[in-house]
Structure formats: C-alpha cells, structure tokens
C-alpha cells in the first residue's frame, strides 16, 4: 500500500472514532479539535493546518508525506505505537486489546460471535440503503475568479433519479440554478465567475447527501452595483432548499462590475452619475465591495478598521445603510448600520446567530455617516467589540470558532467615500491595508 492509502485508512479510522461525516465535510472546528487531541496524546505539537492539508490530499488523491514525527503522532492518536506499526497493519497494543487477550477462550468466542453478528447486520443495512454508494467531492475547491471547479462522483448504483447539485447560483429571474447530473458520468464542471464562498450541495431525494465549501478568491476588490428588491420579490426557493438551510439571498445577480475609482482626496468613491448610467438600476441601488483571499489571520484574533462617510443624500434614496462583514471559514461576523429613523433595517450576525431589529433592540447600530467615522470590529476568542472613533459602543460575549478570515465584504445604500480599510491580527500586526491612493 502507498502512503496515500495509509492516510486514507487513517482518516477513515478517525471518522469512525469521532462518529463524524466524511472528511470532505469536516469544518475548521473539527480540525482544531483533532489538533488539540493529537497534540495532547502524542506530546507532539500538530497544527490544524497540517491535518487539513493531509485531509485535502486524501480527498484529491494526491500523495503526501509529512515528517516522520508527524506521522507517528497521527498513529498514536488511534492507538498505535508509531506510524511503522500502523502502516505494517499490525494490531495496536492498547489496553482494550490487552484485556481481550486475558479473557478465557469461551468469552473470546462469545465476543467474536456477537461481533460477527453485528457486522453482518450492519452490512445488510448498508447494502439496503439507496445512498450507500454515494461518492461526491470537489477536487479543486479553491481558485481565483474565474475558476472552474470539477466535481467527481459515483452515483451509478443509486436507485432514484431525483438527484440535483446546487452550486449557489441564482439566475436573472430569481431562480436557483440546479443541475441534474447524469448518473452514467463521473464528472461535472461548473465555472464561478465572481469571488465569494459557495456551498456546493448534492441532493438525493430532496435531502443533502454531500456538501463542500468552495472559495473563489479575487486579485483585488470586486466592486459592483445591484438592486436587490426585484430579486427579493421574484425569488421562489424550493421547499427542500429551505429545509437544508440554503440562504435565500446568498448570491444575487448584479447589473455591472465597476472599476476601483479614487477621487481627488484619495478616497474610494464612484459618483452617483456613473452608477445611474447602469441599465435597469433603480435609485435605491447598493454598492458592493468584496475582497476574497486567505488573509492568514484567525477571525477570532483579528481587528478590522474602515474609515468612511456616506455620499451626500441622493434624491429618491431612503434609509441609507452600511453593512460590514468578515467572512470566516466556518462563520461570519458582521453588522448592518442604518441612519436614524431606519432602525428596523439593522442587524448583527455572529457565527450561527443572526439578530434582527425586527425582533429586538439594536439601536446601537443607528449611526450618522455624514462625516467621516472610523468603525472597528475587534475580535478575540471570548468576545467581539464594535467601536466607532475609538469608543466601544457594543461588546458581545461569544466563543464560536470560525476559522481563518477568507473574505472582506462591504455594501452600502448609495456610494460612500472610503478612506482606508485595514485588517490586523490580535497583536496589531497589519496583514492587509488599502488606502485607495492612486
């Protein structure tokens, strides 16, 4: 057997040990759990990114050969003395194994019989399941837009033909684009033209059977204008997508991609007149700025700063709004501000928790941006602080693990002025900064 075969076997044993789904569905939190448990059991420090790299290679079928000490730590985690013992197919000499050796012969045969009976039942149940032979994975889930992902699958033995893949796209009519893969094939390719984090889901009989995150990076800011209201009124989400938790407004189409424009004062700004030239765009448009890449900093140990002010009041525009988001590998941190009188449109999202002003008091998110304000989102493992001009306006206690920052995502009702954007780690070391100077 090759090292890849051994790593595949090791991954499967870990999956069974933890009672987890397939490794393609492991999250950053699960990699962190493995990192801590393997390090504690082997006394060898194993970073979560090392485990992630191993699993990614297993999924993609690429050879991988880390240091021998790392492999020994992996083996010790599942009960072997070292990697040599594991790869040679020897049995681990664990306390459980020793206790079996000391049992009387009759007890051993009883255990063997019961084990054989349980295995037989498990095999019978396995073969009766219609989805037992599902194999679905994305072999190149990270790239720079435009990026074509390649889905590999084996669905030939499924009895049902009710199989669809959701790539997270919405067309101009507000409909989710769902693909019906041909069971006779083993590959399907889909191109992503715009940066972002997409969840690719395989549905069998209207239930999610496989899911994988795809990250489409950008070379710089990706800027566009859109009017969400027509899509909100037209979109119809199938019931099985709602039950699977598919967000209704994950990736709304837009009318035009815009260039990064700097005014004479050195601020990002796209004049209203330029945006009004876009076809089919109402006066209540949104301007979006997205920047996706691995920023190399954990979302729970970072600090985002942005200095901005709103554009002068645009005739016809009501409720000026500003939303600032940090997208992590396994969760988001974001706030949506609104001017006075429009409190009902504010919200806050921390990981899996979304709070809306429609159901609770979020008056701390009411801000006037007629003059420049510096907004800071400061994240630590135990809380998130929201600051305006160095004054803390809200502290939220939270300890959800969300992984590395993979995206900066801002949108505005109208077209604002942005002086700078800065992302730093918890110690203040800047990992990204844009002053928009020409």
C-alpha positions in Angstrom: 0.0 0.0 0.0 1.1 3.5 -0.7 1.4 6.3 1.9 -1.8 7.8 0.4 -3.6 4.5 1.0 -2.4 4.6 4.6 -3.5 8.2 5.1 -6.9 7.3 3.6 -7.2 4.4 6.1 -6.1 6.7 9.0 -8.7 9.3 8.0 -11.5 6.7 7.9 -10.5 5.4 11.3 -10.6 8.9 12.8 -14.0 9.4 11.2 -15.4 6.3 12.9 -13.7 7.1 16.1 -15.3 10.6 16.3 -18.6 9.5 14.6 -18.1 12.3 12.1 -19.3 12.6 8.5 -16.9 12.1 5.6 -13.7 14.2 5.7 -14.9 16.4 2.8 -17.5 17.8 5.4 -15.0 18.4 8.2 -15.0 22.0 9.4 -12.3 24.2 10.9 -13.6 23.4 14.3 -13.1 19.7 13.8 -9.6 20.3 12.5 -8.9 22.3 15.7 -10.3 19.5 17.9 -8.1 17.0 16.2 -5.1 19.3 16.5 -5.6 19.6 20.3 -6.4 15.9 20.9 -3.5 14.6 18.7 -1.0 17.0 20.3 -2.2 16.1 23.9 -2.0 12.3 23.2 1.3 12.2 21.4 3.1 15.2 23.1 3.9 16.3 19.6 2.5 19.7 18.5 0.4 19.2 15.4 -1.1 22.3 13.8 -4.7 22.1 12.5 -3.4 23.3 9.0 -1.2 20.2 8.9 -4.3 18.0 9.4 -6.3 20.0 6.9 -3.5 19.6 4.3 -3.5 15.8 4.9 -7.3 15.5 4.5 -7.3 17.7 1.4 -4.6 15.4 -0.2 -6.7 12.3 0.7 -9.8 13.9 -0.9 -7.9 15.0 -4.0 -5.9 11.7 -4.3 -2.5 13.4 -4.1 0.5 11.9 -2.5 1.6 13.5 0.8 4.5 12.6 3.1 4.9 14.7 6.2 7.8 14.4 8.7 8.1 11.0 10.5 7.3 12.6 13.9 4.0 14.0 12.5 3.1 10.6 11.1 4.0 9.0 14.5 1.6 11.4 16.2 -1.2 10.5 13.8 -0.6 6.8 14.5 -0.5 7.3 18.3 -3.8 9.1 18.2 -5.6 6.0 17.0 -3.8 3.6 19.4 -0.6 2.6 17.6 3.0 3.0 18.9 4.2 4.7 15.7 3.5 5.0 12.0 5.6 2.0 11.2 3.3 -0.2 13.3 0.2 1.3 11.7 1.4 1.1 8.1 2.5 -2.5 8.6 -1.1 -3.5 9.5 -0.1 -4.7 13.0 -2.8 -4.5 15.7 -2.5 -1.6 18.2 -1.4 -2.8 21.6 -4.0 -0.7 23.5 -5.4 -1.5 27.0 -8.5 -2.7 25.3 -6.6 -5.2 23.2 -4.7 -6.5 26.3 -7.9 -7.1 28.2 -9.2 -9.2 25.3 -6.1 -11.3 25.3 -6.6 -12.1 29.0 -10.2 -13.3 28.7 -11.0 -17.1 28.8 -11.4 -18.8 25.5 -15.2 -19.2 25.8 -15.6 -15.5 26.4 -13.4 -14.6 23.5 -15.5 -16.9 21.2 -18.7 -15.3 22.5 -17.4 -11.8 21.7 -16.3 -13.0 18.3 -19.8 -14.4 17.6 -21.5 -11.2 18.7 -19.1 -9.1 16.7 -19.7 -11.2 13.6 -23.5 -11.0 14.0 -23.3 -7.1 14.4 -21.1 -6.8 11.4 -23.5 -8.9 9.3 -26.5 -6.8 10.3 -24.5 -3.6 9.6 -23.6 -4.9 6.1 -27.2 -5.8 5.4 -28.4 -2.4 6.4 -25.6 -0.8 4.4 -26.5 -2.5 1.2 -30.2 -1.8 1.5 -29.6 2.0 1.8 -30.1 3.7 -1.5 -27.4 6.2 -0.9 -24.8 3.7 0.3 -22.6 4.1 -2.8 -22.6 7.9 -2.9 -19.2 9.3 -3.6 -19.2 13.1 -4.2 -16.3 15.6 -3.9 -14.8 18.7 -5.4 -11.2 18.1 -6.2 -10.2 21.8 -6.7 -12.3 23.8 -4.3 -10.1 26.9 -4.2 -9.2 29.2 -7.0 -9.2 32.7 -8.3 -12.1 34.0 -10.4 -12.9 32.9 -13.0 -12.4 29.4 -11.6 -13.9 26.1 -12.8 -14.5 23.5 -10.1 -14.6 19.8 -11.0 -17.0 17.6 -9.2 -16.1 13.9 -9.1 -18.8 11.5 -8.2 -20.1 7.9 -8.4 -23.9 7.7 -8.4 -24.4 4.7 -10.7 -25.9 2.4 -8.0 -28.5 4.9 -6.8 -32.0 3.6 -7.5 -33.5 7.1 -7.6 -33.2 9.7 -10.4 -34.1 12.6 -8.1 -30.6 13.9 -7.9 -29.6 17.6 -8.1 -26.5 19.7 -7.4 -26.9 23.2 -6.0 -23.9 25.5 -6.9 -25.4 28.5 -5.1 -26.2 30.4 -8.3 -29.3 32.5 -8.9 -30.3 33.5 -12.4 -31.8 36.8 -13.6 -35.3 35.6 -12.9 -34.6 34.9 -9.3 -34.5 31.1 -9.7 -31.8 28.9 -8.1 -29.8 27.1 -10.8 -30.0 23.4 -10.0 -28.1 20.8 -12.1 -29.3 17.2 -12.7 -26.1 15.1 -13.1 -26.1 12.2 -15.4 -25.6 9.0 -13.3 -23.7 7.4 -16.2 -20.9 10.1 -15.9 -18.4 10.6 -13.1 -17.5 14.3 -13.6 -19.3 17.6 -13.8 -17.6 21.0 -14.2 -19.0 24.4 -13.1 -17.4 27.8 -13.6 -17.6 30.5 -10.9 -17.0 34.0 -12.4 -17.3 36.0 -9.2 -15.4 35.8 -5.9 -17.1 34.5 -2.7 -17.7 31.5 -0.6 -20.1 29.0 -2.1 -21.7 25.9 -0.6 -22.0 23.1 -3.2 -24.7 20.6 -2.1 -25.7 17.3 -3.6 -29.4 16.5 -3.0 -30.7 12.9 -3.3 -34.5 12.6 -2.9 -34.5 16.2 -1.7 -32.0 15.6 1.1 -28.4 16.8 1.4 -26.1 13.8 1.0 -22.8 15.6 0.4 -21.7 19.2 0.9 -18.4 21.0 0.3 -17.3 24.7 0.6 -15.7 26.4 -2.4 -13.7 29.5 -2.1 -13.3 31.8 -5.2 -10.6 34.4 -4.5 -10.2 37.8 -6.0 -7.0 39.6 -7.2 -8.2 42.9 -5.8 -11.6 44.4 -4.8 -14.5 43.1 -6.7 -17.0 46.0 -7.0 -20.5 46.1 -8.4 -23.8 47.8 -8.1 -27.1 46.0 -7.7 -30.7 46.4 -6.7 -31.8 43.5 -4.5 -35.5 44.4 -4.3 -36.6 42.9 -7.7 -35.0 39.5 -6.7 -36.5 39.6 -3.2 -40.0 39.9 -4.7 -39.4 37.3 -7.5 -37.3 34.6 -5.9 -39.0 31.3 -5.1 -36.9 28.9 -3.0 -37.9 25.3 -3.4 -39.0 23.8 -0.1 -36.2 21.2 0.0 -33.7 24.0 -0.2 -35.3 25.9 2.6 -35.2 22.8 4.8 -31.5 22.4 4.0 -30.8 25.9 5.2 -29.9 27.4 1.8 -29.8 31.2 2.3 -32.4 32.9 0.1 -30.1 35.8 -0.9 -26.7 34.1 -1.0 -25.5 35.3 -4.4 -27.9 37.8 -6.0 -27.2 38.7 -9.7 -26.0 42.2 -10.4 -26.1 44.7 -13.3 -22.5 45.8 -13.7 -18.9 45.3 -12.5 -17.3 48.6 -11.5 -13.7 49.8 -11.5 -12.0 50.8 -8.3 -12.2 54.6 -8.5 -10.3 57.1 -6.4 -11.4 60.8 -6.1 -9.1 63.8 -5.7 -8.9 63.4 -1.9 -7.6 59.9 -2.1 -10.8 58.1 -1.1 -12.7 55.3 -2.9 -15.8 56.8 -4.4 -17.9 56.1 -7.5 -20.0 59.2 -8.4 -23.7 58.7 -8.5 -23.9 59.8 -12.1 -21.6 56.9 -13.1 -23.9 54.3 -11.4 -27.1 55.9 -12.7 -25.9 55.0 -16.2 -26.3 51.3 -15.5 -29.2 49.8 -17.2 -32.2 48.6 -15.2 -30.8 50.0 -11.9 -33.1 52.0 -9.6 -32.2 54.9 -7.5 -32.2 52.6 -4.4 -29.1 50.7 -5.5 -26.5 49.0 -3.4 -22.7 49.4 -4.0 -20.7 46.2 -3.0 -17.0 45.7 -2.4 -15.7 42.2 -1.9 -12.2 41.0 -1.4 -11.7 37.2 -1.0 -8.3 35.5 -0.3 -6.7 33.6 2.6 -5.7 36.6 4.8 -3.6 34.4 7.2 -5.4 35.5 10.4 -8.0 33.8 12.6 -11.3 35.6 12.6 -11.4 35.3 16.4 -8.0 37.0 16.7 -8.2 40.0 14.4 -9.2 43.6 14.0 -10.9 45.2 11.1 -10.9 49.0 10.7 -12.6 51.1 8.0 -12.9 54.9 7.8 -15.8 56.1 5.7 -18.6 58.5 5.3 -21.8 58.4 3.3 -22.3 60.1 0.0 -24.5 63.3 0.0 -28.2 62.5 0.2 -29.3 61.0 -3.2 -32.7 62.1 -4.3 -35.2 59.2 -4.0 -33.0 57.2 -1.7 -34.4 56.3 1.7 -32.7 54.7 4.6 -29.0 55.0 4.0 -27.4 51.7 5.2 -23.9 50.3 5.6 -23.0 46.6 6.2 -19.5 45.4 7.2 -18.7 41.7 7.1 -15.8 39.4 7.9 -16.3 36.0 6.3 -14.5 33.1 8.1 -14.0 29.5 7.0 -16.9 28.4 9.2 -18.9 31.5 10.1 -19.3 35.3 9.7 -19.1 38.3 11.9 -20.9 41.3 10.6 -23.0 44.4 11.4 -25.5 46.4 9.4 -25.9 50.1 10.3 -28.7 52.5 9.3 -29.4 56.1 9.7 -31.9 57.4 12.3 -35.5 56.6 11.5 -34.5 53.4 9.8 -33.6 51.3 12.8 -35.8 48.4 11.6 -33.2 47.6 8.9 -30.2 47.0 11.2 -28.9 43.5 12.1 -25.9 41.7 13.6 -24.5 38.3 12.7 -22.1 36.3 14.9 -21.4 32.8 13.5 -24.7 31.0 13.5 -26.5 33.7 15.4 -28.4 36.4 13.5 -30.1 39.2 15.4 -32.5 41.5 13.6 -34.1 44.8 14.7 -37.4 43.4 13.6 -37.4 41.3 16.8 -35.0 43.0 19.2 -33.4 46.4 20.1 -30.3 47.1 18.0 -30.3 50.9 18.4 -26.5 50.8 18.9 -26.3 50.3 15.1 -28.0 53.6 14.3 -25.3 55.9 13.0 -25.0 59.1 11.1 -22.2 58.9 8.4 -22.5 62.4 7.0 -19.0 63.0 8.4 -16.1 60.5 8.4 -16.3 57.8 11.0 -13.7 55.0 11.8 -15.5 51.8 12.6 -13.6 48.9 14.2 -14.6 45.3 14.7 -12.2 43.8 17.3 -12.5 40.1 17.7 -11.0 37.9 20.5 -11.6 34.2 21.4 -14.2 35.3 24.0 -15.9 38.5 22.7 -16.4 40.9 19.8 -16.1 44.6 20.3 -17.7 47.2 18.0 -16.1 50.6 18.1 -16.8 54.0 16.5 -13.9 56.5 16.6 -12.2 54.5 19.4 -15.3 54.4 21.5 -16.7 51.0 22.3 -20.4 51.0 21.5 -21.1 47.3 22.0 -19.3 44.2 23.4 -20.7 40.8 22.5 -19.7 37.7 24.5 -19.2 34.8 22.1 -16.7 31.9 21.8 -17.7 30.3 18.5 -14.7 29.1 16.4 -15.0 30.3 12.8 -11.5 29.7 11.3 -9.4 31.9 9.2 -10.6 35.2 7.6 -11.4 34.4 3.9 -13.3 37.5 2.8 -14.0 41.2 3.4 -17.4 42.1 2.3 -18.9 45.6 2.5 -22.1 47.0 1.0 -23.7 50.4 1.1 -27.0 52.0 0.1 -25.7 54.5 -2.4 -22.0 55.2 -3.0 -19.8 56.1 0.0 -16.4 57.6 0.5 -13.8 55.1 2.0 -10.5 56.5 3.2 -8.9 53.2 4.2 -9.5 49.5 5.1 -7.1 47.7 7.4 -7.1 44.1 8.7 -4.7 43.2 11.5 -4.1 40.3 13.9 -4.9 40.5 17.6 -1.4 41.9 18.4 -1.9 44.7 15.9 0.3 43.3 13.1 -1.3 44.5 9.8 -2.0 41.7 7.3 -3.9 43.8 4.7 -4.3 47.5 4.1 -5.7 49.6 1.2 -5.6 53.4 1.3 -7.1 53.6 -2.2 -4.3 56.0 -3.2 -3.6 56.1 -7.0 
